[in-house]
Amino acid sequence: MGTLPGWCFPVQQIKRKIRFIQKIRKLHPLTEFFLKKKLMPSMPKRIVLPLFALLLSGCIRPGNDEVLVTPYTKIDFLSDGETREFAISSNFLWTIEIADTWVTINPMKGYGDKQIQVTTAANTSLQPRQTTFIIAGEQTRREITVTQTGETPVLTLDSSQKTIPAAGDTVSVGVTANVELNITPGANWIVYNQTRTITTRRALFTVQPNTTLESRSGQVEFRQKDGSLSAILNITQTGEAPGIELQASSVQAVSAGGGYKVTVVSNIEWQAATQTPWIHLTGTRLMQSRDCNFTVDANPRVESRQGTITIHAPAYPQLGEAVVTVTQEGAEPLAILTPAAIDDVPATGGTYSIAVQANFNWEEDLTGTASWVSKVVRTTNGLQITVDKNDDVQARSTSLNIAQENGSYIKGITIGQVAGERKLYLPPQETIPVAVAAGGTLSIPVVSNVSWEAALRQDWVSVVQTKGLETKMLTLQVEANTRIEARQAQLTVTTTDAGKDSLVVTRTILQQGAKPHITLDPNTLNVSAAGGAYTVPVQANVSWNVLSYPSWVEGLQIANMVGYNGELTFTVTSNQQTVARSARIELSRTGGGLVS
């Protein structure tokens, strides 16, 4: 609120009278006196006289007096900060001077009548504060005092009660205060950490674990330093629930077995038990936190295995059971085959059994086994194999493996078979192919388990492959038979293995005779009208003679005979006619039957 000076009138009334007086400033002083008496008859003398003196001075020194009217000399504000407004009247250009920043004024300069806004920022201190600002002209300075109350002491908590689990935790409580505080925990299990300021102040405490089964309570006092304000935070911590906890719920054991333990964290009596036959407990009834010791037998198999140990508290059945899983790794793979090898299998072959003892699931691997081990059958305790007859004169051997399923372990057994008897076979004579007259190749299969060679005495047939062991097909090259008579040759195949009596097989190779033919080349002549001498080659595989020829062909003779082949020589006389002529020269096989 503001304080009015004793000589001030209502602002609007004074404004009107100042404006009127300014209009008559040039009038005679008696006129002003008259007006004063008429305008302000009711004003007290203590007001009228100064005002009249002011008016007179305006008449005496026109243009040099400054008039400033303000309703307050002091303005009071609350601590929260606010804006107050008041009016001033003046007849000069004025400015406002202020040093403190917690007060802002708008406008800071003006002329004549103005509404002035004075705004204070919130005072966050408990102490009141005061400042002044000045309305100044060239000659006039009016000082206005501004006061603001201090903030009221405050101390509140956003919560007066906290409940913490037995495991302990960090407690955070929001503190609203504008005073300095002493924070004092009332229990040694409550530790004051610090006060953080983010958007609000928060006091942080650490509540240590409660290792008993009973709950507990404590207080934290917040008290104003050098003051009477205080607040209490009550902290209740539950007791530890009866329980059983395993530091590890699983144990990894090596295949060889051995002693192991698992630590049980508990605040009650507990027992251990197992239904796994290869796990043996060495202590089954213990109190509170102790090690549960046990032994593990060796694992004979390659597969890992699992067993369990159960931990429970008989007095607290509601807790159920804690389970320890024991995982034991598998042993290294191992297999024993009986017999270790199968040697000297007779050439006739046979059936044999192989016993298999393995600590893994296995399967037979025949990728490296020869085909003469023709049958492999799985039995209850191993394998049964069948070895075929050995037709080779060489002994032979192979191997058979058993392999770990989904693993890399392999165990093998060797199988050896003695040599078979020497042999040499050709197809029966009636199945030997007959060569056609045109010649070509003949293929004759040879079955032998020793090296061999083939030979022929006739020169019209030859052996493409003359010997072999790996060779299973004998190939003959047959020349064309130009004669009409069939012909034959003898094939001899003989074994060539050193130090052994030779095995000999013979077969007759037959070739068909050619069909009888007499061929002239060319077989047509186009002769000019003048005629002429001609020679025509004759190809034949039978004896032949000239059967007929036209009369205008003269001097026909057979010449240059080689075998059945020869030449016809003759002369065609000139054609005196205007019409073309044609005729045939006919050749026939001696004895008849073929004409060309």
Stockholm file with secondary structure:
# STOCKHOLM 1.0

chainA/1-596         MGTLPGWCFPVQQIKRKIRFIQKIRKLHPLTEFFLKKKLMPSMPKRIVLPLFALLLSGCIRPGNDEVLVTPYTKIDFLSDGETREFAISSNFLWTIEIADTWVTINPMKGYGDKQIQVTTAANTSLQPRQTTFIIAGEQTRREITVTQTGETPVLTLDSSQKTIPAAGDTVSVGVTANVELNITPGANWIVYNQTRTITTRRALFTVQPNTTLESRSGQVEFRQKDGSLSAILNITQTGEAPGIELQASSVQAVSAGGGYKVTVVSNIEWQAATQTPWIHLTGTRLMQSRDCNFTVDANPRVESRQGTITIHAPAYPQLGEAVVTVTQEGAEPLAILTPAAIDDVPATGGTYSIAVQANFNWEEDLTGTASWVSKVVRTTNGLQITVDKNDDVQARSTSLNIAQENGSYIKGITIGQVAGERKLYLPPQETIPVAVAAGGTLSIPVVSNVSWEAALRQDWVSVVQTKGLETKMLTLQVEANTRIEARQAQLTVTTTDAGKDSLVVTRTILQQGAKPHITLDPNTLNVSAAGGAYTVPVQANVSWNVLSYPSWVEGLQIANMVGYNGELTFTVTSNQQTVARSARIELSRTGGGLVS
#=GR chainA/1-596 SS CBCCCTTCCCHHHHHHHHHHHHHTTTSCHHHHHHHHHHHCTTSCHHHHHHHHHHHHHHHHSTTCCCCEECSCSEEEECTTCCEEEEEEEESSEEEEEECCSSEEEECSEEESSEEEEEEECCCCSSSCEEEEEEEECSSCEEEEEEEECCCCCCEEESCSEEEECTTCEEEEEEEEESSCEEEEESSTTEEEEEEEESSSEEEEEEECCCCSSSCEEEEEEEEETTSSCEEEEEEEECCCCCCEEESCSEEEECTTCEEEEEEEEESSEEEEECCCTTEEESCCEEESSEEEEEEECCCCSSSCEEEEEEEECTTCGGGCEEEEEEEECCCCCCEEEESSEEEEECTTCEEEEEEEEESSCEEEECTTSCTTEEEEEECSSEEEEEECCCCSSSCEEEEEEEEETTSCCEEEEEEEECCCCCCEECCCGGGSCCBCTTCEEEEEECEESSCEEEEESSTTEEESSCEESSCCEEEEEECCCCSSSCEEEEEEEEECCTTSCCCEEEEEEEECCCCCCEEESSCCCCCCTTCEEEEEEEEESSCEEEEECCTTEEEEEEEEEETTEEEEEEEECCCCSSSCCCCCCEEEETTSSCBC
#=GC SS_cons         CBCCCTTCCCHHHHHHHHHHHHHTTTSCHHHHHHHHHHHCTTSCHHHHHHHHHHHHHHHHSTTCCCCEECSCSEEEECTTCCEEEEEEEESSEEEEEECCSSEEEECSEEESSEEEEEEECCCCSSSCEEEEEEEECSSCEEEEEEEECCCCCCEEESCSEEEECTTCEEEEEEEEESSCEEEEESSTTEEEEEEEESSSEEEEEEECCCCSSSCEEEEEEEEETTSSCEEEEEEEECCCCCCEEESCSEEEECTTCEEEEEEEEESSEEEEECCCTTEEESCCEEESSEEEEEEECCCCSSSCEEEEEEEECTTCGGGCEEEEEEEECCCCCCEEEESSEEEEECTTCEEEEEEEEESSCEEEECTTSCTTEEEEEECSSEEEEEECCCCSSSCEEEEEEEEETTSCCEEEEEEEECCCCCCEECCCGGGSCCBCTTCEEEEEECEESSCEEEEESSTTEEESSCEESSCCEEEEEECCCCSSSCEEEEEEEEECCTTSCCCEEEEEEEECCCCCCEEESSCCCCCCTTCEEEEEEEEESSCEEEEECCTTEEEEEEEEEETTEEEEEEEECCCCSSSCCCCCCEEEETTSSCBC
//
